[in-house]
Amino acid sequence: MRNAERTANAPPPAGADLPAIDTTQVLGALPTPILLVGDQGEIYYANPAAEQFFDSGAAFLYRQNLRDLVPFGSPVLQLIAQVFRERYTVSEYDVDLGSPRLGERLVDVQVSPVPEQTDRAVVRFDERTVAAKIDRALTYRGAARSVVGMAAILAHEVKNPLSGIRGAAQLLELNASQADRELTRLICDETDRICGLVDRMEIFSDKRPINRGPVNIHQVLEHVRKIAQAGFAKHLRFVEKYDPSLPPVYGNRDQLVQVFLNLVKNAAEAVGDDPAGEIVLTTAYRHGVRLAVRGSRDRLHLPLEVSVQDNGPGVPEDIRTYLFDPFVTTKASGSGLGLALVAKIIGDHGGVIECDSRPRRTVFSARLPVNPTTEDSGES
């Protein structure tokens, strides 16, 4: 029986006639977007995955040029030109194809020449949006944990010596001249300022488990919006894009208010006095998103996505990677602790926070767990 199975599964003998293969059927079965293009970007073939990727039918794509589908100056066009010039496969990673038409698109691109067809090349897109965001989000979690350790060090190694310095300055002030009293007062004021910063940091060292339960996130966002429009964001337009069927978040209401109040305040400050300033609050349920956590066999199920979007100038590229690290800020008078605190609170909830930014569109998105009783009952 085993010999029969081995014979049946063996490859055809050399020289045997092979069945004709329809390459379009093979390409059509692949889940990866693939295009066949000319040297000027003309599109001669698009598999179904490419139709879905570009949100257009094949008949429409065949009438288009790839230049019209990707952002101006995209490296994809340079890769194609290089393949036609040098006739070997080239790849580029983390290519941003984001546009109003395509939405957010972060991809790896591979372009290959077609043997015996010098006027054709194959372009393959491997989308990395979800994987890249998850990796960034887990990095931000690590940044929040680093703040916890830093807070403990500051509380023990900085605050106590500062108290001694302030006490010594007060004693010197008793017998000091008027000019010297100005200096001792400066010492006291500066130690008070540093102690205030340490006090703010001490919240990061609080390792007590948070009291969690079912929270209606829309009520949280409505509360935050009212606070914002009554004060720092009264000149801005708010847009609410909510999924009314969203189940409760498993969280702490007060801490979630603090998180989204911080994010809305940041958005308002980013927009500034722009008369067209706008803040968009969005909720959505993302099916099937599970995150693998390093060092654990568990996978986080974080289907609830809550986003705060603004149309400000965007986060400077040089600090995007470190945005949730402590003391990283673009504000002249900022301490750089607001987003670090956001990352800590979201991490304490078992969630992740991520940021996607470009000019006129910055989005902070928190992924949070569903209340366990709701998830067990099968609601979504």
C-alpha positions as CSV (number, residue, x, y, z in Angstrom):
1,M,0.0,0.0,0.0
2,R,2.8,2.4,0.9
3,N,4.6,1.6,-2.4
4,A,1.4,2.3,-4.3
5,E,1.0,5.6,-2.5
6,R,4.6,6.6,-3.2
7,T,4.2,5.7,-6.9
8,A,1.0,7.7,-7.2
9,N,2.5,10.8,-5.6
10,A,5.8,10.6,-7.4
11,P,6.7,13.3,-10.0
12,P,6.2,12.5,-13.7
13,P,9.2,10.8,-15.3
14,A,11.6,12.9,-17.2
15,G,10.3,13.6,-20.8
16,A,6.7,12.9,-19.9
17,D,4.1,15.4,-21.3
18,L,3.0,17.8,-18.6
19,P,-0.5,19.3,-18.5
20,A,-0.8,22.8,-19.8
21,I,-0.9,25.3,-16.9
22,D,-2.9,28.5,-17.1
23,T,-0.6,31.0,-15.3
24,T,-3.5,33.5,-14.8
25,Q,-5.3,30.9,-12.7
26,V,-2.2,30.3,-10.6
27,L,-1.7,34.1,-10.1
28,G,-5.4,34.5,-9.4
29,A,-5.2,32.0,-6.6
30,L,-2.5,33.9,-4.8
31,P,-3.5,36.2,-1.9
32,T,-0.7,38.6,-2.8
33,P,-1.5,41.6,-5.1
34,I,0.4,41.1,-8.3
35,L,0.6,43.4,-11.4
36,L,2.1,42.9,-14.8
37,V,3.4,46.3,-16.0
38,G,5.2,47.9,-18.9
39,D,8.3,50.1,-18.7
40,Q,6.1,53.3,-18.5
41,G,3.9,51.9,-15.8
42,E,1.2,50.5,-18.1
43,I,-0.9,47.8,-16.4
44,Y,-1.4,44.6,-18.5
45,Y,-2.6,42.3,-15.8
46,A,-3.9,42.4,-12.2
47,N,-4.8,39.4,-10.2
48,P,-7.9,39.5,-7.9
49,A,-5.8,40.3,-4.9
50,A,-4.6,43.4,-6.7
51,E,-8.1,44.4,-7.7
52,Q,-9.0,44.2,-4.0
53,F,-5.9,46.1,-3.0
54,F,-6.6,49.0,-5.3
55,D,-10.3,48.7,-4.8
56,S,-10.9,48.6,-8.6
57,G,-11.9,46.0,-11.1
58,A,-9.4,44.6,-13.6
59,A,-11.1,46.3,-16.6
60,F,-10.6,49.7,-14.9
61,L,-7.0,48.9,-13.9
62,Y,-6.0,48.0,-17.5
63,R,-7.0,51.5,-18.5
64,Q,-4.8,53.1,-15.8
65,N,-1.1,53.7,-15.4
66,L,0.5,52.7,-12.2
67,R,1.7,56.3,-11.8
68,D,-1.9,57.3,-11.3
69,L,-2.5,54.7,-8.5
70,V,0.5,55.3,-6.3
71,P,1.6,58.6,-4.6
72,F,3.7,61.1,-6.5
73,G,7.4,60.2,-6.4
74,S,6.7,56.7,-5.1
75,P,9.8,54.5,-5.1
76,V,7.8,51.8,-6.8
77,L,8.3,53.6,-10.1
78,Q,12.0,53.9,-9.5
79,L,12.2,50.1,-8.8
80,I,10.4,49.4,-12.1
81,A,12.8,51.6,-14.0
82,Q,15.7,49.9,-12.4
83,V,14.4,46.4,-13.3
84,F,14.0,47.4,-17.0
85,R,17.4,48.9,-17.0
86,E,19.4,46.2,-15.2
87,R,17.2,43.1,-15.7
88,Y,17.2,41.6,-12.2
89,T,14.8,41.4,-9.3
90,V,14.8,44.3,-6.8
91,S,13.0,44.8,-3.5
92,E,12.2,47.6,-1.1
93,Y,10.7,47.4,2.3
94,D,8.3,49.6,4.3
95,V,7.1,51.6,1.2
96,D,4.3,54.0,2.1
97,L,1.5,53.9,-0.6
98,G,-0.9,55.8,1.6
99,S,-3.3,58.1,-0.3
100,P,-6.9,59.4,-0.1
101,R,-7.8,56.6,-2.6
102,L,-6.0,53.7,-1.0
103,G,-6.1,54.8,2.7
104,E,-3.2,53.6,4.9
105,R,-0.9,51.2,2.9
106,L,2.5,50.1,4.2
107,V,4.0,47.5,1.9
108,D,7.1,45.6,0.9
109,V,7.5,45.8,-2.9
110,Q,9.3,43.3,-5.2
111,V,9.7,43.9,-8.9
112,S,11.0,41.1,-11.2
113,P,11.7,41.0,-15.0
114,V,9.8,38.6,-17.1
115,P,12.1,36.2,-19.0
116,E,12.0,36.6,-22.7
117,Q,9.7,39.7,-22.4
118,T,11.9,42.7,-22.1
119,D,8.9,45.1,-22.1
120,R,7.2,43.5,-19.1
121,A,7.8,43.3,-15.3
122,V,6.0,41.7,-12.4
123,V,5.2,43.9,-9.3
124,R,4.3,42.2,-6.1
125,F,3.0,44.0,-3.0
126,D,3.2,42.4,0.5
127,E,1.1,44.5,2.8
128,R,2.6,45.1,6.2
129,T,0.1,47.5,7.8
130,V,-1.2,45.3,10.6
131,A,2.1,43.6,11.4
132,A,4.0,47.0,11.5
133,K,1.4,48.6,13.7
134,I,1.4,45.7,16.1
135,D,5.2,45.8,16.4
136,R,5.1,49.5,17.0
137,A,2.4,49.1,19.6
138,L,4.3,46.5,21.6
139,T,7.3,48.8,21.4
140,Y,5.3,51.5,23.0
141,R,4.3,49.1,25.8
142,G,8.0,48.6,26.5
143,A,8.5,52.3,26.7
144,A,5.7,52.6,29.3
145,R,7.4,49.9,31.4
146,S,10.7,51.8,31.2
147,V,8.9,54.8,32.7
148,V,7.8,52.7,35.7
149,G,11.4,51.8,36.6
150,M,12.5,55.4,36.1
151,A,9.7,56.7,38.4
152,A,10.8,54.4,41.2
153,I,14.4,55.5,40.8
154,L,13.4,59.2,40.8
155,A,11.3,58.8,43.9
156,H,14.0,57.2,46.0
157,E,17.2,58.7,44.6
158,V,16.2,62.3,43.7
159,K,13.3,63.4,45.9
160,N,15.1,62.8,49.3
161,P,18.3,64.7,48.4
162,L,16.1,67.6,47.0
163,S,14.4,67.9,50.4
164,G,17.8,68.2,52.1
165,I,18.9,70.9,49.6
166,R,15.7,72.9,50.1
167,G,16.1,72.6,53.9
168,A,19.7,73.9,53.7
169,A,18.7,76.8,51.5
170,Q,16.0,77.8,54.0
171,L,18.5,77.8,56.9
172,L,21.0,79.9,54.9
173,E,18.2,82.4,54.1
174,L,17.8,83.2,57.8
175,N,21.1,85.0,58.0
176,A,21.6,85.9,54.4
177,S,21.7,89.4,52.9
178,Q,18.9,90.6,50.6
179,A,21.0,89.7,47.5
180,D,21.8,86.3,48.9
181,R,18.1,85.7,49.8
182,E,17.2,86.0,46.1
183,L,19.7,83.1,45.4
184,T,18.3,80.9,48.3
185,R,14.8,81.6,47.1
186,L,15.8,80.6,43.6
187,I,17.2,77.3,45.0
188,C,13.9,76.7,46.9
189,D,11.8,77.5,43.8
190,E,13.9,75.2,41.5
191,T,13.8,72.3,44.0
192,D,10.0,72.7,44.3
193,R,9.7,72.6,40.6
194,I,11.8,69.4,40.4
195,C,9.9,67.8,43.2
196,G,6.7,68.6,41.4
197,L,8.0,66.8,38.3
198,V,9.0,63.8,40.5
199,D,5.5,63.8,42.0
200,R,4.0,63.5,38.5
201,M,6.4,60.7,37.8
202,E,5.4,58.7,40.9
203,I,2.1,57.8,39.3
204,F,4.1,55.5,37.0
205,S,5.4,53.5,39.9
206,D,1.9,52.6,41.1
207,K,1.7,48.8,40.5
208,R,-1.6,48.2,42.3
209,P,-4.1,46.3,40.1
210,I,-6.7,48.6,38.6
211,N,-10.3,48.2,39.4
212,R,-11.9,47.1,36.1
213,G,-15.4,46.4,34.8
214,P,-17.7,47.0,31.8
215,V,-17.3,50.6,30.5
216,N,-19.3,52.2,27.8
217,I,-16.6,53.8,25.8
218,H,-19.0,56.1,24.0
219,Q,-20.0,57.6,27.3
220,V,-16.3,58.2,28.1
221,L,-15.7,59.9,24.7
222,E,-18.9,62.0,25.2
223,H,-17.7,63.2,28.6
224,V,-14.2,64.0,27.2
225,R,-15.7,65.9,24.3
226,K,-17.9,68.0,26.6
227,I,-14.9,68.9,28.7
228,A,-12.8,69.8,25.7
229,Q,-15.5,71.9,24.0
230,A,-16.1,73.8,27.3
231,G,-12.4,74.8,27.4
232,F,-9.3,74.1,25.4
233,A,-11.0,72.9,22.2
234,K,-14.0,75.2,22.1
235,H,-12.9,76.6,18.7
236,L,-12.6,73.2,17.1
237,R,-15.1,71.0,15.2
238,F,-15.6,67.5,16.5
239,V,-16.7,64.6,14.3
240,E,-18.0,61.4,15.9
241,K,-17.8,58.2,13.9
242,Y,-19.1,55.6,16.3
243,D,-20.0,51.9,16.0
244,P,-23.3,51.8,18.0
245,S,-23.1,48.1,18.4
246,L,-19.7,48.2,20.2
247,P,-19.7,46.0,23.3
248,P,-18.4,47.4,26.7
249,V,-14.6,47.8,27.2
250,Y,-13.1,45.9,30.1
251,G,-11.5,48.9,31.9
252,N,-11.5,51.6,34.5
253,R,-13.7,54.5,33.5
254,D,-11.7,57.3,35.2
255,Q,-8.4,56.1,33.8
256,L,-9.9,55.8,30.3
257,V,-11.3,59.4,30.6
258,Q,-7.7,60.5,31.5
259,V,-6.3,58.7,28.5
260,F,-8.6,60.2,25.9
261,L,-8.6,63.6,27.5
262,N,-4.8,63.6,27.1
263,L,-5.1,62.5,23.5
264,V,-7.8,65.1,22.7
265,K,-5.8,67.8,24.4
266,N,-2.7,66.9,22.4
267,A,-4.8,66.9,19.2
268,A,-6.2,70.4,20.0
269,E,-2.7,71.7,20.7
270,A,-1.5,70.2,17.4
271,V,-4.3,71.9,15.4
272,G,-3.8,75.2,17.2
273,D,-5.8,78.2,16.0
274,D,-6.5,76.7,12.5
275,P,-10.1,77.8,11.7
276,A,-10.5,74.5,9.8
277,G,-9.3,72.5,12.8
278,E,-11.0,69.2,13.3
279,I,-10.9,66.3,15.8
280,V,-12.4,63.0,14.7
281,L,-13.4,60.4,17.4
282,T,-13.9,56.9,16.0
283,T,-14.8,53.6,17.5
284,A,-14.8,50.2,15.6
285,Y,-14.8,46.5,16.2
286,R,-11.9,44.7,14.5
287,H,-12.7,41.0,14.1
288,G,-9.8,38.5,14.2
289,V,-7.1,40.8,15.5
290,R,-5.0,38.9,18.0
291,L,-1.5,39.9,19.2
292,A,1.3,37.5,20.2
293,V,3.1,38.9,23.2
294,R,6.8,38.2,23.5
295,G,7.7,35.9,26.4
296,S,4.2,34.5,26.6
297,R,2.1,31.8,24.9
298,D,-1.0,33.9,25.3
299,R,-2.4,35.9,22.4
300,L,-4.2,39.1,23.2
301,H,-7.7,39.6,21.8
302,L,-8.1,43.3,21.4
303,P,-11.0,43.9,19.0
304,L,-12.1,47.3,20.3
305,E,-10.4,50.2,18.5
306,V,-10.8,53.8,19.7
307,S,-9.1,56.5,17.7
308,V,-8.5,60.2,18.1
309,Q,-7.6,62.0,14.8
310,D,-6.6,65.6,14.1
311,N,-5.8,67.5,10.9
312,G,-2.7,69.3,12.4
313,P,0.8,69.4,10.8
314,G,1.7,65.9,12.0
315,V,4.3,64.5,14.4
316,P,7.9,65.3,13.3
317,E,9.4,62.2,11.7
318,D,12.5,62.3,13.9
319,I,10.5,61.7,17.1
320,R,7.8,59.3,15.9
321,T,9.7,56.2,17.0
322,Y,10.2,57.7,20.5
323,L,6.8,59.3,20.9
324,F,5.7,57.4,23.9
325,D,9.1,57.6,25.7
326,P,9.2,59.9,28.7
327,F,10.4,63.5,28.2
328,V,9.9,63.3,24.4
329,T,7.8,66.3,23.4
330,T,7.5,69.0,20.7
331,K,6.0,71.5,23.1
332,A,8.3,74.3,24.3
333,S,6.9,74.0,27.9
334,G,5.9,70.4,27.8
335,S,7.3,67.7,30.1
336,G,6.9,64.8,27.7
337,L,5.0,62.7,30.2
338,G,1.4,62.8,28.9
339,L,1.8,60.2,26.2
340,A,4.0,58.0,28.4
341,L,1.2,58.0,30.9
342,V,-1.3,57.1,28.1
343,A,0.9,54.2,27.1
344,K,1.1,53.0,30.8
345,I,-2.6,53.2,31.4
346,I,-3.5,51.4,28.1
347,G,-0.8,48.8,28.9
348,D,-2.3,48.3,32.4
349,H,-5.6,47.6,30.7
350,G,-3.9,44.8,28.6
351,G,-4.2,47.0,25.5
352,V,-1.9,48.7,23.0
353,I,-1.6,52.2,21.7
354,E,-0.3,53.2,18.3
355,C,0.2,56.4,16.3
356,D,0.1,57.0,12.5
357,S,1.0,60.5,11.5
358,R,1.5,62.5,8.3
359,P,0.7,66.1,7.5
360,R,-3.0,66.9,8.0
361,R,-3.8,63.5,9.5
362,T,-2.5,62.2,12.8
363,V,-4.3,59.2,14.4
364,F,-3.8,57.8,17.9
365,S,-5.5,54.4,18.1
366,A,-6.0,52.4,21.3
367,R,-6.8,48.7,21.0
368,L,-8.7,47.4,24.1
369,P,-10.2,44.2,25.4
370,V,-13.9,43.4,25.5
371,N,-15.5,42.9,28.9
372,P,-15.2,39.1,29.6
373,T,-18.8,38.5,30.2
374,T,-19.8,40.2,27.0
375,E,-17.2,38.2,25.0
376,D,-18.3,34.9,26.6
377,S,-21.8,35.6,25.6
378,G,-20.8,35.9,21.9
379,E,-21.7,39.6,21.5
380,S,-19.7,41.7,19.1
